[in-house]
Structures are given as structure tokens and as C-alpha cells.
Amino acid sequence: MSLMSRVGRFWLMALLPVAVLLWQFTAFMPHLTTAPLSYLLLAMLGWYGIIAGLCALLSWPLALLLRGFSGWLLVPAAAAVGLLLWVDLEVFEQYRFHLSPFVFQLFLSQPGEVIEFSWLTWFISIGALLLSLLLFTGFWRISSKQWRQWPVWAAILMAFLSSQIWHAVADARGMNHITILTRNLPIYQPVTAKRFMAKHGWATAHPESDALNVHEKGALHYPLSPVTATVTPKLNVLYVLIDTWRADELNSTVSPNITAFAKSPDTKRYLDHFSGGNSTQAGIFSLFYSLPATYWGAFDDSQQSPVLMDLFKNAGYQFGVYGSATLRSPAFDKTVFSGIRPIHSEAGEERRWKRDRNAVDQFESFLNDRDKQKPFFGFLFFDTVHAYDFPDDFEPKFQPYWDRVDHIKLNNDFDPVPYRNRYRTAVRYADSLVGKLLANLKQQGLLDNTVIIISADHGEEFNDHHKNYWGHGSNYSDAQVKVPLVIHWPGQGQGEVDYRTSHFDLVPTLAQGVFGAKAPLANYSVGKLLSDSSPRPWLLVGSYYNYALKSPKELVVTYPTGQTEVMDNNLNPSSSQPPASAIKDALGMMGHFYR
């Protein structure tokens, strides 16, 4: 019994450093007044105290078996928990989502391609592990001293029950100042009982708070009717995508070649264009499927290709698909390019700028070797901007300039200018490659019969709103989801388009304009034609783990726990609610293609 008590005391003491780490997550929460602070303290003590109790229960049988070696089991186990919490904090600070099986999959399947850490972060993590081992060794030694545990465990149980009930009531009554807190805590899962409370008259259900919680109805039903070509297509189609390219970096200083091309004959620039998400997965999925990112899992599981790519395949197009980054994670090889081979990827090359250069060279070889009597579909996906990479001797570099990126140095007081100048230099290098490609196309006379789409999967943020957001995948501000769009289309005129457009609009525009598809747009798309200037008051944008409704003035963001947060486009909290029509449209989009 003494050993079992010692194990319990050890895990209770382990809560102390865990609590210190957990408190760091409050930096991402709104200002804590008395009620939210009280709830948060109860939630943290109750939830993580229960987890400590479960750890003690699981440890007791092994401790009894090992007896004298119990410390050798418990100390590393507790240190591993502490290290995982530290890594979760680092991931959450950069990407605003917690560790999960999905995050580990992204990190392990393609190291450095999606989630990456600087050497300094790795060094500090190793130091944190060693410190944890030392600290928990001390706790194990102290745990041999007798003291009464049951009052602490009783307090933990009471805190757990009271915080869960508090959250259930807050959720049912729309008390967002409480419910908004929990999404910041790792592996925290609060209880909800909205329907139960409303049924018994204890609370009023708030459709505005949960209207975006979508549940799959069943198997995919996509498209709703066949989409076929009614004309023999004669135009080549080429996508040139620059990973992590934000809209305001399409200018004569940063991207002079593309800016000049946007002013050339038969070329239009779309000034208010948005990706379907703030991440590569969501952005490219929306570009080729014209569907919200919430469908990703279903299409990934079924490996069903998009209608647009089926049109290209059925028309006998030749495919030149060249990805500087891997096209396997996210699994575009099983979705967007399902059934298309070969798919060329330069992901094995160490330097991203070399990958981009090689991809351009290989695509130009494809142009020379192809059957000139058949149209081609081309896809180039540049990764140099995502990695802030370019040749060491590439000039001119924007100044002042950060010569080495260390994400761990980023905080709300960090000067973003040198960091962004490195990013701009990478954009300039990517622009030089696009300029080379366009010159080659012009030399071969391909500008006269090729639709060229130049855009990005998502943008990039440099603490634009002074809320310590860096990079992408963390919010839905314009910095992260507004992207450039330049389209060269022979015979379609030139100029600038200032009304709002979306990645969702590319599929129907190409399906009708290139193939003469007659099927209703709603049978395979949630977009409009790019030529349709009617208002798009709300756009549905997504990420790896959540999604939002975005209007020109505000955002309605949902989270996996079912919570909803309304804010303006500067990410400040808002008390307004979206119109019922926007909620209805969003629900329709996310459920339209399930049986």
C-alpha cells in the first residue's frame, strides 16, 4: 500500500511543472476577468488532475511488479509527458493547433515539408527533456515522505465536475467568454449538453453558436450528375502556383515579372481574390475541387479525382505535373492527381530553390518532348517561398534582412521587417523562375493557345495584427487567405477585376470555358464563374482542423470542439452574429455532396 501511495504522491507533484507549462497557453487567450479566470483554474485543476489520476492507476500495477525499479519507470514517463506538453506549446504558438495523430503524421511522413523546427528549438527541447528528468527524479525521492493525498484528489474531482457543468451551462447559454477558452488547452474536451438543457427548459439553444457544426450525412455523391465536354478542347492549361504567396506581394518591386505579365494582352489580374483556406491542403483542394476543405477527408479516403481533372483525362490531355514540394503529403497524388502518372516531385533535393529551378527545367523539357498535336495540362508548384529559400548569391536582397530563420525568436515584440524581407527575397527569386518560364512559352508561341493561371495556395502572416501570429494555418485574416490571381486566357480580354473572387470559381470557369460543360454549377461546385460579378458576401475557408465564414468585415470561426468565435478581419472579438442566410448557405455547401 505504501508503494501505491507513493505513486499517487509522485503524479500529484508532477502536476506542478505541468501547471506552469499549461499556464503559458493563457498567452493565446483573451484578457481573463474574474469569471473566466475562475473557470480556467477549475478546468485545468480538474481535467489535468484526472489525467494524473489515470496515470497513477496505470502506473500502480507496473510499479508493484518492478518495485525497486519503479522510479526508472515513472521518471521517464513523466518526463515524456512534460516534453510532449512543451512540444505542443511550440506547435500551438506557430500553427495554433495542438499535437494530434494528424500532426505527428505530417511531421513524420515528410520531415520538414509541412511542420519544421529550427535547430535552436531542437536544442531547447533536448534541454527541456534533461531538465524534466532531473526534476522528476527529485519528485520521486520526495514522494517517499508521507502526507495525506485524499483531500487533494477530492479537490481535483470537485474541480473536474464543477468545470464541466459550468462549461455545459455556458455552451447552452452562449457564454462565449467561457467556451472560447478551452480550445487553447491541449487534449481538453469539455462536456456539452445544449439539447438536453433546452429540452428541460434550463437554457435556450442558440443556432448562431452551433450552426456550423457539420456532420457527414454518409457516402460522397459527387458530382450530382455527369459533367461532360460538349466541345473538343483546343486550349492548353497551365497552373503556376507559388506556395505561401500573399496578395500584397504581387507588385513591381517584389514580383516584377509576374506584375508585368499581368498587364499583357489577354491577361487579367484579380485584385480581391481568396484561397479556400489558410493551408496547402485546403488551398489546393479548393482550387481543383471547388469544394470546402471540410470534404478533404472523404475525398482522401475514397481517392476520388475532381471533375475538372476527369475532363482533362477524358479529352486526352498530356500531363506535366511538377511539384517542388512533395505531392504525397497532403495526399494530392490520391486526390487531385488521382489516376495521373507520372507525378514528378523534387522533394528529395535539400535546397528548395534548387527544387523550383529543376521543376522549371523539367517542365520545359516536357514541352519540347510532348506530342505537339495534343493539348497539355501543366502544373508547377514552387516551394522556395514557403521555405524562405533562394541561392546564397541571389541579388538584390531586400534590406534589412534576416540571414537565418529561428522560429523560436518570434514573439509579439519581434520586429517583422527583416523576417519579411527574407520572405520577399524568396518571392523575387520565384518570380525570376516564372519570368524564365513565361519567356520560354512566348518563344514557343504557346501564349496564343494556353490558359495560364498564376496563383498561390495560401498567404503568409508577419504579425500583421499584433496578436503574435506568424506564418499560416493559424487564422483567417487577409494576410493568410488573400492570394494573387493572374489569368492569361487568349481571346478573353485584359485588365483588372476588382470584385471579390475565390479559388472555388476556377473549376466552373474552366469547365465551361475550355470544355463547354453544360451541367449546373451546383452539381459539381460551390463556386461561380469568374466573370460573374454578383456579390460574394460570405466565403467558406478552411484549414487542417477547422473552418470559418469570411465576409469583407468579419469572420465566424469554428473549432473542433464545436465552439464558434466571431471577430472582425483584424482578429478582434465582435459581438455581432452572421445572418441566418450565410449560416444556411454554409451548411448547404458542407453537406451538399453527401448522400
Secondary structure in CASP SS format (residue, H / E / C, confidence):
PFRMAT SS
TARGET T0000
AUTHOR 0000-0000-0000
METHOD secondary structure of the structure
MODEL  1
M C 1.00
S H 1.00
L H 1.00
M H 1.00
S H 1.00
R H 1.00
V H 1.00
G H 1.00
R H 1.00
F H 1.00
W H 1.00
L H 1.00
M H 1.00
A H 1.00
L H 1.00
L H 1.00
P H 1.00
V H 1.00
A H 1.00
V H 1.00
L H 1.00
L H 1.00
W H 1.00
Q H 1.00
F H 1.00
T H 1.00
A H 1.00
F H 1.00
M C 1.00
P C 1.00
H C 1.00
L C 1.00
T C 1.00
T H 1.00
A H 1.00
P H 1.00
L H 1.00
S H 1.00
Y H 1.00
L H 1.00
L H 1.00
L H 1.00
A H 1.00
M H 1.00
L H 1.00
G H 1.00
W H 1.00
Y H 1.00
G H 1.00
I H 1.00
I H 1.00
A H 1.00
G H 1.00
L H 1.00
C H 1.00
A H 1.00
L H 1.00
L H 1.00
S H 1.00
W H 1.00
P H 1.00
L H 1.00
A H 1.00
L H 1.00
L H 1.00
L H 1.00
R H 1.00
G H 1.00
F H 1.00
S H 1.00
G H 1.00
W H 1.00
L H 1.00
L H 1.00
V H 1.00
P H 1.00
A H 1.00
A H 1.00
A H 1.00
A H 1.00
V H 1.00
G H 1.00
L H 1.00
L H 1.00
L H 1.00
W H 1.00
V H 1.00
D H 1.00
L H 1.00
E H 1.00
V H 1.00
F H 1.00
E H 1.00
Q H 1.00
Y H 1.00
R C 1.00
F C 1.00
H C 1.00
L C 1.00
S C 1.00
P H 1.00
F H 1.00
V H 1.00
F H 1.00
Q H 1.00
L H 1.00
F H 1.00
L H 1.00
S H 1.00
Q C 1.00
P C 1.00
G C 1.00
E C 1.00
V C 1.00
I C 1.00
E C 1.00
F C 1.00
S C 1.00
W H 1.00
L H 1.00
T H 1.00
W H 1.00
F H 1.00
I H 1.00
S H 1.00
I H 1.00
G H 1.00
A H 1.00
L H 1.00
L H 1.00
L H 1.00
S H 1.00
L H 1.00
L H 1.00
L H 1.00
F H 1.00
T H 1.00
G H 1.00
F H 1.00
W H 1.00
R H 1.00
I H 1.00
S C 1.00
S C 1.00
K C 1.00
Q C 1.00
W C 1.00
R C 1.00
Q C 1.00
W H 1.00
P H 1.00
V H 1.00
W H 1.00
A H 1.00
A H 1.00
I H 1.00
L H 1.00
M H 1.00
A H 1.00
F H 1.00
L H 1.00
S H 1.00
S H 1.00
Q H 1.00
I H 1.00
W H 1.00
H H 1.00
A H 1.00
V H 1.00
A H 1.00
D H 1.00
A H 1.00
R C 1.00
G C 1.00
M C 1.00
N H 1.00
H H 1.00
I H 1.00
T H 1.00
I C 1.00
L C 1.00
T H 1.00
R H 1.00
N H 1.00
L C 1.00
P C 1.00
I C 1.00
Y C 1.00
Q C 1.00
P C 1.00
V C 1.00
T C 1.00
A C 1.00
K H 1.00
R H 1.00
F H 1.00
M H 1.00
A H 1.00
K H 1.00
H C 1.00
G C 1.00
W C 1.00
A C 1.00
T C 1.00
A C 1.00
H C 1.00
P H 1.00
E H 1.00
S H 1.00
D H 1.00
A C 1.00
L C 1.00
N C 1.00
V C 1.00
H C 1.00
E C 1.00
K C 1.00
G C 1.00
A C 1.00
L E 1.00
H C 1.00
Y C 1.00
P C 1.00
L C 1.00
S C 1.00
P C 1.00
V C 1.00
T C 1.00
A C 1.00
T C 1.00
V C 1.00
T C 1.00
P C 1.00
K C 1.00
L C 1.00
N E 1.00
V E 1.00
L E 1.00
Y E 1.00
V E 1.00
L E 1.00
I E 1.00
D C 1.00
T C 1.00
W C 1.00
R C 1.00
A H 1.00
D H 1.00
E H 1.00
L C 1.00
N C 1.00
S C 1.00
T C 1.00
V C 1.00
S C 1.00
P H 1.00
N H 1.00
I H 1.00
T H 1.00
A H 1.00
F H 1.00
A C 1.00
K C 1.00
S C 1.00
P C 1.00
D C 1.00
T E 1.00
K E 1.00
R E 1.00
Y E 1.00
L E 1.00
D E 1.00
H E 1.00
F E 1.00
S C 1.00
G C 1.00
G E 1.00
N C 1.00
S C 1.00
T H 1.00
Q H 1.00
A H 1.00
G H 1.00
I H 1.00
F H 1.00
S H 1.00
L H 1.00
F H 1.00
Y H 1.00
S C 1.00
L C 1.00
P C 1.00
A H 1.00
T H 1.00
Y H 1.00
W H 1.00
G H 1.00
A H 1.00
F H 1.00
D H 1.00
D H 1.00
S H 1.00
Q C 1.00
Q C 1.00
S C 1.00
P C 1.00
V H 1.00
L H 1.00
M H 1.00
D H 1.00
L H 1.00
F H 1.00
K H 1.00
N H 1.00
A C 1.00
G C 1.00
Y C 1.00
Q E 1.00
F E 1.00
G E 1.00
V E 1.00
Y E 1.00
G E 1.00
S C 1.00
A C 1.00
T C 1.00
L C 1.00
R C 1.00
S C 1.00
P C 1.00
A C 1.00
F C 1.00
D C 1.00
K C 1.00
T C 1.00
V C 1.00
F C 1.00
S C 1.00
G C 1.00
I C 1.00
R C 1.00
P C 1.00
I C 1.00
H E 1.00
S E 1.00
E C 1.00
A C 1.00
G C 1.00
E C 1.00
E C 1.00
R C 1.00
R H 1.00
W H 1.00
K H 1.00
R H 1.00
D H 1.00
R H 1.00
N H 1.00
A H 1.00
V H 1.00
D H 1.00
Q H 1.00
F H 1.00
E H 1.00
S H 1.00
F H 1.00
L H 1.00
N H 1.00
D H 1.00
R C 1.00
D C 1.00
K C 1.00
Q C 1.00
K C 1.00
P C 1.00
F E 1.00
F E 1.00
G E 1.00
F E 1.00
L E 1.00
F E 1.00
F E 1.00
D C 1.00
T C 1.00
V C 1.00
H C 1.00
A C 1.00
Y C 1.00
D C 1.00
F C 1.00
P C 1.00
D C 1.00
D C 1.00
F C 1.00
E C 1.00
P C 1.00
K C 1.00
F C 1.00
Q C 1.00
P C 1.00
Y C 1.00
W C 1.00
D C 1.00
R C 1.00
V C 1.00
D C 1.00
H H 1.00
I H 1.00
K H 1.00
L C 1.00
N C 1.00
N C 1.00
D C 1.00
F C 1.00
D C 1.00
P H 1.00
V H 1.00
P H 1.00
Y H 1.00
R H 1.00
N H 1.00
R H 1.00
Y H 1.00
R H 1.00
T H 1.00
A H 1.00
V H 1.00
R H 1.00
Y H 1.00
A H 1.00
D H 1.00
S H 1.00
L H 1.00
V H 1.00
G H 1.00
K H 1.00
L H 1.00
L H 1.00
A H 1.00
N H 1.00
L H 1.00
K H 1.00
Q H 1.00
Q C 1.00
G C 1.00
L H 1.00
L H 1.00
D H 1.00
N C 1.00
T E 1.00
V E 1.00
I E 1.00
I E 1.00
I E 1.00
S E 1.00
A C 1.00
D C 1.00
H C 1.00
G C 1.00
E C 1.00
E E 1.00
F E 1.00
N C 1.00
D C 1.00
H C 1.00
H C 1.00
K C 1.00
N C 1.00
Y C 1.00
W E 1.00
G E 1.00
H C 1.00
G C 1.00
S C 1.00
N C 1.00
Y C 1.00
S C 1.00
D H 1.00
A H 1.00
Q H 1.00
V H 1.00
K E 1.00
V C 1.00
P C 1.00
L E 1.00
V E 1.00
I E 1.00
H E 1.00
W C 1.00
P C 1.00
G C 1.00
Q C 1.00
G C 1.00
Q C 1.00
G E 1.00
E E 1.00
V E 1.00
D E 1.00
Y E 1.00
R E 1.00
T E 1.00
S E 1.00
H H 1.00
F H 1.00
D H 1.00
L H 1.00
V H 1.00
P H 1.00
T H 1.00
L H 1.00
A H 1.00
Q H 1.00
G H 1.00
V H 1.00
F H 1.00
G C 1.00
A C 1.00
K C 1.00
A C 1.00
P C 1.00
L H 1.00
A H 1.00
N H 1.00
Y C 1.00
S C 1.00
V C 1.00
G C 1.00
K C 1.00
L C 1.00
L C 1.00
S C 1.00
D C 1.00
S C 1.00
S C 1.00
P C 1.00
R C 1.00
P C 1.00
W C 1.00
L E 1.00
L E 1.00
V E 1.00
G E 1.00
S C 1.00
Y C 1.00
Y C 1.00
N C 1.00
Y E 1.00
A E 1.00
L E 1.00
K E 1.00
S C 1.00
P C 1.00
K C 1.00
E E 1.00
L E 1.00
V E 1.00
V E 1.00
T E 1.00
Y C 1.00
P C 1.00
T C 1.00
G C 1.00
Q C 1.00
T E 1.00
E E 1.00
V E 1.00
M E 1.00
D E 1.00
N C 1.00
N C 1.00
L C 1.00
N C 1.00
P E 1.00
S C 1.00
S C 1.00
S C 1.00
Q C 1.00
P C 1.00
P C 1.00
A H 1.00
S H 1.00
A H 1.00
I H 1.00
K H 1.00
D H 1.00
A H 1.00
L H 1.00
G H 1.00
M H 1.00
M H 1.00
G H 1.00
H C 1.00
F C 1.00
Y E 1.00
R C 1.00
END
